[in-house]
């Protein structure tokens, strides 16, 4: 089975740690099975990319910062996007995997999955496996960190989405599976439980100088904890048990090996906090915080211990425990974790309740009392357990059977939203068409550019309905008449001035196609936008509207990219994550739940419409490419009416308060963590960095499209960029709209 594995940790650059050890064992298992495999990992120290070969396994290290994503997204969102670009490159270069596997941490597979589900080639045919190692935001919550701070809050969404969107999810333990389903995911996901692979490496016998290197080390404790000094690892809980043991006369020592963290209760060093608390045992030489050691040194230390303690309050499937048991070491571990599924108390190790100091003390006393024969028997049982449970043959066979079964599943008919209500929409007719609704008021010259962008669309037979909101500018009126005469598929509906919200609604009411697209008269669309949007709407019965990333521009050209994201409540209520002014929507869904509210006075009406749709189960998908071009004008409504934000936002909250009642707690926690929602617009950045960057001329990634469409798109971009061609076009308009339009009629 050919596989492509995405990981943010890979040996030998990183050693120790669960994910790194998994990748190491994964490579070894693939080599043993002679299965062609590509490992893709990030390395900010390489120039572009570096390839290393281990038999049938190719490891590609690439520098994510070589891409543009970090200019408009925070670290992990940008990492995910750059990984997806590399996946596209690997497949395009000829390696077509049977399965792509990605770890769950930081939502690394988010954009690969989003692009796959948005039906972008070559992602469409990918089968994606998410292997659970414990989402980092779930660990953050266990460690009492504030997961409502940006970008952590959005990272959690990315991680949740990966589980929902994957073709298969595998967890190494029932413990982690239960935690995911009851504490992390808001909707049910089928999860198979398959242990992680591990085989004890063959180490040739050493003599002479080499033997001296493995001789007993000085200053070796009786017991050790090899872990970060943090809350969720249960260090304090274990020390409470050792404190009881020492207070009762116990003499066995404990060393803690690992890096320090901040303690959530006092925001101080956790090591210093514990050192102060248990100072008497440190002074007596029974307790020592020995700091971070190299993985190789830890392995030597562990060989000489009475037992390795692993007191985590929650744990997935700890490789540190597996390694020690496979090496014939004795482990005393917490009952709260995947390790309790392969440790039988007193038979191949010891288990204790981390919340009970008495239970911890009992485990210490049992181990202290072991004779050599008992120690040998437990060690042999431990090695046998790991060999049977984690051998490459056993684990990889189980995984292959699970993936083969998953390949028989039919194509996904619904989009995987992470939370909230979802309406199912009737299947569209084969001839379902699209009408672009353009509200217009005195913007004739810019309207021409908007129409031109539609005409370059790769989607054929688009209807255009311009709704004029009582324009008073003579030039604009002439242009409207001329455009209507020029294009058979363009109609103009004239009405008295009543505002953009009602104007959009009237346009949708008069449309006759199943799908409609919103487009302001001064905005533009890229050639592939509408075709890509309709593919998504036609594929997924629970998707009611589709959008894309924004490319902001003004009279000088491109300013910036603004990434958009699938709207979920309550985040969409706090900040707009869609290009709400340019969505492609099912007409019936718009009329039922998405009509723009005239009470908002042309400000936030489009955002409120998306909130209304999502709250009522009309769900949206954002294509992760800048296919919508949003014009920034000094005189635009948004820039001029920003002072109205609080007034209109209060109105929106009042309007939807019944449906929002279950989310107020989360909204309050979010606002407490990040400040008022006028201070940020991009959920992938922390609030202090959440301002629009200075305008920059940057190349924007493009959605996959045919060669002819690409050429048309390039031409369209060229004529709308600053330069002689655009100056000529604008100059011709300024010569006299009446003369110019009269010529166009001929």
FENPEFEN-V652626 format. One record per residue. RES is the residue in three letters. NEAR is the number of other ideal C-beta (glycine too) atoms within 8 Angstrom. D_CENTER is the distance of its C-alpha to the mean C-alpha in Angstrom with 1 decimal. Layout:
RES|NEAR|D_CENTER + RES|NEAR|D_CENTER
This chain:
UNK|7|26.5 + UNK|11|24.7 + UNK|13|21.2 + UNK|14|18.5 + UNK|13|16.5 + UNK|14|13.5 + UNK|13|13.7 + UNK|10|13.6 + UNK|9|17.0 + UNK|11|20.0 + UNK|8|23.7 + UNK|4|26.1 + UNK|6|24.3 + UNK|9|22.9 + UNK|9|25.0 + UNK|7|24.9 + UNK|9|21.9 + UNK|11|20.4 + UNK|12|17.8 + UNK|13|20.3 + UNK|12|23.0 + UNK|14|21.1 + UNK|15|20.6 + UNK|9|24.3 + UNK|13|25.5 + UNK|11|23.4 + UNK|13|25.2 + UNK|11|28.5 + UNK|13|28.1 + UNK|13|27.3 + UNK|11|30.3 + UNK|7|32.5 + UNK|8|31.6 + UNK|7|31.8 + UNK|9|28.7 + UNK|6|27.4 + UNK|13|24.0 + UNK|14|21.8 + UNK|14|19.6 + UNK|13|17.2 + UNK|14|16.5 + UNK|11|16.2 + UNK|10|19.5 + UNK|7|20.1 + UNK|4|23.8 + UNK|10|24.5 + UNK|3|25.8 + UNK|6|23.9 + UNK|8|23.4 + UNK|8|25.5 + UNK|8|26.1 + UNK|7|27.8 + UNK|7|29.3 + UNK|9|30.1 + UNK|6|32.1 + UNK|9|30.0 + UNK|12|26.7 + UNK|10|25.5 + UNK|13|23.2 + UNK|13|21.6 + UNK|13|20.7 + UNK|15|19.5 + UNK|12|19.1 + UNK|13|15.8 + UNK|6|17.8 + UNK|7|20.1 + UNK|10|17.8 + UNK|9|17.6 + UNK|12|13.9 + UNK|10|14.6 + UNK|9|17.3 + UNK|11|15.2 + UNK|12|11.8 + UNK|11|11.2 + UNK|7|11.0 + UNK|13|7.6 + UNK|17|6.3 + UNK|14|9.7 + UNK|14|9.6 + UNK|16|7.0 + UNK|13|9.3 + UNK|14|12.3 + UNK|16|11.6 + UNK|12|11.5 + UNK|10|14.7 + UNK|11|16.2 + UNK|15|15.7 + UNK|11|17.5 + UNK|8|20.2 + UNK|12|20.8 + UNK|12|21.3 + UNK|7|23.4 + UNK|6|25.4 + UNK|5|26.4 + UNK|10|24.4 + UNK|5|23.3 + UNK|11|21.8 + UNK|7|22.6 + UNK|12|19.2 + UNK|15|16.1 + UNK|11|14.9 + UNK|15|11.7 + UNK|12|11.4 + UNK|14|9.1 + UNK|12|8.9 + UNK|11|6.4 + UNK|15|3.5 + UNK|16|6.0 + UNK|15|6.6 + UNK|12|4.0 + UNK|12|6.8 + UNK|17|9.4 + UNK|13|9.1 + UNK|12|9.1 + UNK|12|12.0 + UNK|13|13.7 + UNK|11|13.8 + UNK|11|15.0 + UNK|9|17.8 + UNK|10|17.6 + UNK|5|19.9 + UNK|8|19.7 + UNK|12|16.4 + UNK|8|18.2 + UNK|5|20.1 + UNK|12|17.6 + UNK|12|17.5 + UNK|16|14.3 + UNK|14|14.7 + UNK|15|12.2 + UNK|11|14.4 + UNK|16|14.1 + UNK|11|15.2 + UNK|11|14.2 + UNK|13|10.8 + UNK|10|11.4 + UNK|11|11.3 + UNK|13|13.8 + UNK|10|15.8 + UNK|10|15.8 + UNK|10|17.2 + UNK|10|19.7 + UNK|11|20.7 + UNK|7|21.4 + UNK|8|19.0 + UNK|6|18.2 + UNK|10|14.6 + UNK|11|15.4 + UNK|10|15.5 + UNK|14|13.2 + UNK|14|10.8 + UNK|13|10.5 + UNK|15|10.6 + UNK|13|7.5 + UNK|13|5.7 + UNK|11|7.3 + UNK|14|6.3 + UNK|14|2.6 + UNK|17|5.1 + UNK|14|7.6 + UNK|15|6.6 + UNK|16|6.7 + UNK|14|10.0 + UNK|12|11.2 + UNK|11|10.8 + UNK|12|12.2 + UNK|7|15.9 + UNK|12|16.7 + UNK|13|15.5 + UNK|14|17.8 + UNK|14|18.5 + UNK|13|21.2 + UNK|13|22.9 + UNK|9|23.9 + UNK|13|23.3 + UNK|14|19.6 + UNK|12|19.4 + UNK|8|21.4 + UNK|11|19.2 + UNK|16|16.0 + UNK|11|18.0 + UNK|6|20.0 + UNK|7|18.0 + UNK|10|14.3 + UNK|11|13.7 + UNK|5|15.6 + UNK|8|16.6 + UNK|5|18.2 + UNK|10|16.8 + UNK|5|19.3 + UNK|11|18.9 + UNK|9|21.5 + UNK|10|22.8 + UNK|10|23.8 + UNK|13|24.6 + UNK|11|23.3 + UNK|14|25.9 + UNK|12|28.3 + UNK|12|31.8 + UNK|8|34.0 + UNK|4|34.6 + UNK|4|38.3 + UNK|4|39.9 + UNK|4|43.5 + UNK|4|46.2 + UNK|8|47.0 + UNK|5|50.5 + UNK|6|52.1 + UNK|5|49.9 + UNK|8|46.7 + UNK|9|47.9 + UNK|7|48.5 + UNK|7|44.9 + UNK|7|44.0 + UNK|6|46.8 + UNK|5|46.2 + UNK|8|44.5 + UNK|4|46.0 + UNK|4|44.6 + UNK|8|42.9 + UNK|10|42.2 + UNK|7|42.9 + UNK|17|39.3 + UNK|13|36.0 + UNK|16|32.5 + UNK|9|30.1 + UNK|13|27.0 + UNK|8|25.4 + UNK|14|27.5 + UNK|10|25.1 + UNK|13|25.5 + UNK|11|23.4 + UNK|13|25.2 + UNK|11|28.4 + UNK|15|30.5 + UNK|8|32.4 + UNK|13|33.0 + UNK|14|34.4 + UNK|13|36.6 + UNK|10|38.0 + UNK|17|39.2 + UNK|17|40.6 + UNK|11|42.2 + UNK|12|44.0 + UNK|13|45.0 + UNK|12|46.4 + UNK|6|48.1 + UNK|7|49.9 + UNK|5|51.2 + UNK|11|48.5 + UNK|6|48.7 + UNK|11|45.7 + UNK|11|43.4 + UNK|16|39.6 + UNK|12|37.6 + UNK|13|33.9 + UNK|13|32.1 + UNK|12|28.8 + UNK|7|27.3 + UNK|9|27.6 + UNK|10|25.2 + UNK|7|26.0 + UNK|11|27.3 + UNK|8|25.8 + UNK|5|29.3 + UNK|5|30.9 + UNK|6|28.2 + UNK|8|30.5 + UNK|8|30.4 + UNK|14|30.0 + UNK|9|32.3 + UNK|9|34.9 + UNK|12|34.6 + UNK|13|35.3 + UNK|10|37.9 + UNK|7|39.8 + UNK|7|39.6 + UNK|11|40.9 + UNK|8|43.1 + UNK|6|46.2 + UNK|11|44.7 + UNK|12|43.4 + UNK|6|47.0 + UNK|8|48.4 + UNK|6|46.3 + UNK|11|44.6 + UNK|13|41.1 + UNK|10|39.4 + UNK|11|36.0 + UNK|7|36.1 + UNK|7|32.9 + UNK|5|30.4 + UNK|9|32.1 + UNK|6|31.4 + UNK|8|30.1 + UNK|7|33.4 + UNK|8|35.5 + UNK|12|33.7 + UNK|10|34.6 + UNK|10|38.2 + UNK|13|38.3 + UNK|13|37.0 + UNK|8|39.8 + UNK|8|42.3 + UNK|14|40.9 + UNK|8|42.4 + UNK|11|38.9 + UNK|16|35.3 + UNK|12|33.9 + UNK|16|30.3 + UNK|15|30.1 + UNK|14|26.4 + UNK|14|26.0 + UNK|8|23.0 + UNK|13|22.2 + UNK|14|20.6 + UNK|14|22.9 + UNK|14|24.2 + UNK|12|25.3 + UNK|10|27.7 + UNK|13|29.6 + UNK|13|29.6 + UNK|11|30.8 + UNK|12|33.6 + UNK|16|34.7 + UNK|14|34.8 + UNK|11|36.9 + UNK|8|39.4 + UNK|13|38.3 + UNK|16|38.5 + UNK|16|35.5 + UNK|15|35.6 + UNK|17|32.2 + UNK|16|30.8 + UNK|9|31.0 + UNK|11|27.5 + UNK|16|25.3 + UNK|14|25.1 + UNK|14|28.1 + UNK|12|30.4 + UNK|8|29.9 + UNK|10|31.8 + UNK|15|34.0 + UNK|7|37.3 + UNK|7|38.9 + UNK|6|42.0 + UNK|7|41.8 + UNK|11|39.1 + UNK|14|37.8 + UNK|14|37.8 + UNK|11|35.6 + UNK|15|35.7 + UNK|9|34.3 + UNK|15|32.5 + UNK|5|33.5 + UNK|9|37.2 + UNK|10|39.1 + UNK|8|41.8 + UNK|11|39.7 + UNK|19|38.5 + UNK|14|42.1 + UNK|9|43.2 + UNK|13|40.9 + UNK|15|42.3 + UNK|10|45.8 + UNK|10|45.4 + UNK|13|44.1 + UNK|9|46.9 + UNK|5|49.4 + UNK|10|48.5 + UNK|5|51.2 + UNK|6|50.6 + UNK|6|51.1 + UNK|8|48.5 + UNK|10|46.0 + UNK|8|46.6 + UNK|8|46.1 + UNK|14|42.8 + UNK|11|41.6 + UNK|9|42.7 + UNK|11|41.0 + UNK|16|37.7 + UNK|13|37.9 + UNK|9|38.8 + UNK|12|35.9 + UNK|14|33.2 + UNK|10|35.0 + UNK|7|35.0 + UNK|9|31.5 + UNK|13|29.5 + UNK|10|31.5 + UNK|12|29.9 + UNK|6|32.2 + UNK|11|31.2 + UNK|14|27.5 + UNK|11|27.0 + UNK|8|29.4 + UNK|10|27.5 + UNK|10|24.2 + UNK|9|26.0 + UNK|8|27.6 + UNK|12|24.4 + UNK|14|22.8 + UNK|8|26.1 + UNK|7|26.2 + UNK|10|22.7 + UNK|7|23.9 + UNK|5|26.6 + UNK|5|24.3 + UNK|4|24.8 + UNK|3|22.3 + UNK|8|19.8 + UNK|7|21.6 + UNK|9|19.1 + UNK|11|15.6 + UNK|9|13.2 + UNK|12|12.7 + UNK|12|11.5 + UNK|8|14.7 + UNK|11|18.0 + UNK|6|20.8 + UNK|9|20.8 + UNK|11|24.0 + UNK|6|25.1 + UNK|11|26.8 + UNK|3|29.8 + UNK|5|29.5 + UNK|9|30.3 + UNK|6|33.6 + UNK|4|33.8 + UNK|4|35.3 + UNK|11|32.7 + UNK|10|32.8 + UNK|14|31.2 + UNK|15|32.9 + UNK|14|31.6 + UNK|14|32.7 + UNK|14|33.7 + UNK|12|35.2 + UNK|16|37.7 + UNK|12|39.9 + UNK|8|41.9 + UNK|10|39.3 + UNK|16|41.2 + UNK|12|40.7 + UNK|10|37.0 + UNK|17|37.0 + UNK|11|38.5 + UNK|10|35.5 + UNK|15|33.1 + UNK|12|35.4 + UNK|9|35.4 + UNK|13|31.7 + UNK|13|31.8 + UNK|6|34.6 + UNK|10|32.6 + UNK|13|30.1 + UNK|9|29.7 + UNK|9|30.0 + UNK|3|33.8 + UNK|6|35.9 + UNK|13|33.9 + UNK|14|36.0 + UNK|13|36.1 + UNK|15|37.3 + UNK|15|38.1 + UNK|16|39.1 + UNK|13|41.3 + UNK|13|41.4 + UNK|10|45.0 + UNK|12|44.8 + UNK|4|47.7 + UNK|8|47.2 + UNK|5|49.8 + UNK|10|47.9 + UNK|14|44.8 + UNK|11|47.1 + UNK|12|48.7 + UNK|14|45.4 + UNK|15|44.4 + UNK|10|47.7 + UNK|12|47.4 + UNK|14|43.9 + UNK|11|45.0 + UNK|6|48.0 + UNK|8|46.1 + UNK|8|43.4 + UNK|3|44.3 + UNK|7|40.7 + UNK|13|40.5 + UNK|8|42.0 + UNK|12|42.6 + UNK|11|43.0 + UNK|5|45.0 + UNK|11|44.9 + UNK|4|46.0 + UNK|7|43.7 + UNK|9|41.5 + UNK|10|38.1 + UNK|13|35.0 + UNK|12|33.5 + UNK|10|36.6 + UNK|15|36.9 + UNK|13|33.5 + UNK|10|34.4 + UNK|11|37.8 + UNK|15|36.3 + UNK|13|34.1 + UNK|7|37.1 + UNK|9|39.1 + UNK|12|36.7 + UNK|5|37.6 + UNK|11|34.6 + UNK|9|31.9 + UNK|15|29.2 + UNK|15|29.3 + UNK|15|27.5 + UNK|13|27.8 + UNK|12|28.8 + UNK|12|30.6 + UNK|13|33.7 + UNK|10|32.5 + UNK|13|29.1 + UNK|10|28.4 + UNK|15|26.2 + UNK|13|25.4 + UNK|13|27.2 + UNK|15|24.5 + UNK|15|22.8 + UNK|16|25.0 + UNK|10|25.3 + UNK|16|21.6 + UNK|14|21.3 + UNK|13|24.2 + UNK|9|22.9 + UNK|15|19.9 + UNK|14|22.3 + UNK|7|24.7 + UNK|8|22.4 + UNK|11|20.7 + UNK|8|23.2 + UNK|12|20.9 + UNK|14|19.6 + UNK|14|22.0 + UNK|18|20.8 + UNK|15|18.8 + UNK|16|18.0 + UNK|17|16.6 + UNK|15|15.9 + UNK|12|19.0 + UNK|13|21.3 + UNK|13|23.7 + UNK|10|27.2 + UNK|10|30.7 + UNK|4|34.2 + UNK|6|33.5 + UNK|9|30.5 + UNK|11|26.8 + UNK|10|25.5 + UNK|12|21.7 + UNK|12|18.5 + UNK|12|16.6 + UNK|11|13.1 + UNK|11|12.7 + UNK|10|10.2 + UNK|11|11.2 + UNK|13|13.5 + UNK|12|13.4 + UNK|13|16.3 + UNK|11|16.9 + UNK|14|14.6 + UNK|14|16.2 + UNK|11|19.5 + UNK|9|18.8 + UNK|9|17.5 + UNK|8|17.5 + UNK|11|14.3 + UNK|13|16.3 + UNK|13|19.2 + UNK|11|21.4 + UNK|9|24.6 + UNK|14|23.9 + UNK|14|22.4 + UNK|15|23.7 + UNK|15|24.8 + UNK|12|26.8 + UNK|13|30.2 + UNK|8|31.0 + UNK|15|27.7 + UNK|15|28.3 + UNK|9|31.9 + UNK|8|31.1 + UNK|10|28.3 + UNK|15|27.2 + UNK|9|30.5 + UNK|14|30.5 + UNK|10|32.5 + UNK|10|35.5 + UNK|5|35.9 + UNK|14|33.1 + UNK|10|35.4 + UNK|9|33.2 + UNK|11|30.5 + UNK|11|27.2 + UNK|14|28.5 + UNK|10|25.8 + UNK|10|23.0 + UNK|14|25.0 + UNK|14|25.3 + UNK|17|21.6 + UNK|13|21.6 + UNK|11|24.7 + UNK|17|23.2 + UNK|15|20.0 + UNK|12|22.2 + UNK|11|24.6 + UNK|11|22.2 + UNK|14|22.0 + UNK|17|18.3 + UNK|16|16.7 + UNK|14|14.3 + UNK|15|13.5 + UNK|15|14.2 + UNK|11|12.2 + UNK|10|15.6 + UNK|12|18.3 + UNK|12|20.7 + UNK|16|22.1 + UNK|13|24.4 + UNK|13|25.1 + UNK|13|28.4 + UNK|9|29.0 + UNK|8|32.6 + UNK|4|34.5 + UNK|5|36.3 + UNK|10|33.3 + UNK|8|33.1 + UNK|7|29.8 + UNK|10|31.3 + UNK|7|34.6 + UNK|10|33.6 + UNK|7|30.8 + UNK|4|33.3 + UNK|10|33.0 + UNK|10|29.4 + UNK|7|30.3 + UNK|7|33.0 + UNK|13|31.0 + UNK|10|27.9 + UNK|8|30.3 + UNK|10|31.7 + UNK|13|28.3 + UNK|10|27.8 + UNK|7|31.3 + UNK|8|30.9 + UNK|12|28.0 + UNK|8|28.8 + UNK|5|29.8 + UNK|7|26.4 + UNK|14|24.6 + UNK|7|26.8 + UNK|4|24.4 + UNK|10|21.6 + UNK|8|23.9 + UNK|6|23.3 + UNK|9|19.6 + UNK|12|20.4 + UNK|8|23.0 + UNK|9|20.9 + UNK|13|18.4 + UNK|11|21.3 + UNK|7|23.1 + UNK|10|20.2 + UNK|13|19.6 + UNK|6|22.9 + UNK|5|23.9 + UNK|9|21.6 + UNK|5|23.7 + UNK|8|22.4 + UNK|12|18.8 + UNK|7|17.2 + UNK|11|13.8 + UNK|13|11.2 + UNK|12|9.6 + UNK|12|13.1 + UNK|9|15.5 + UNK|10|18.3 + UNK|4|20.9 + UNK|7|19.1 + UNK|11|18.2 + UNK|4|21.1 + UNK|4|21.5 + UNK|8|22.4 + UNK|3|25.9 + UNK|9|26.4 + UNK|8|26.0 + UNK|5|26.8 + UNK|9|23.7 + UNK|4|23.2 + UNK|10|20.5 + UNK|7|18.7 + UNK|10|20.2 + UNK|11|19.4 + UNK|6|21.3 + UNK|10|24.8 + UNK|6|28.4 + UNK|5|30.8 + UNK|6|33.0 + UNK|11|30.2 + UNK|11|28.9 + UNK|8|32.4 + UNK|10|32.8 + UNK|14|29.6 + UNK|8|30.8 + UNK|9|34.1 + UNK|12|32.7 + UNK|8|30.6 + UNK|9|33.7 + UNK|9|36.0 + UNK|8|33.8 + UNK|9|33.2 + UNK|7|35.9 + UNK|7|39.0 + UNK|5|42.3 + UNK|8|41.1 + UNK|11|39.3 + UNK|9|42.2 + UNK|8|44.6 + UNK|9|42.8 + UNK|9|42.7 + UNK|8|46.3 + UNK|8|47.5 + UNK|10|46.1 + UNK|6|47.8 + UNK|7|51.1 + UNK|6|51.5 + UNK|11|49.2 + UNK|8|52.2 + UNK|8|53.6 + UNK|11|50.3 + UNK|12|49.5 + UNK|9|53.0 + UNK|7|52.5 + UNK|8|49.3 + UNK|8|51.2 + UNK|4|53.6
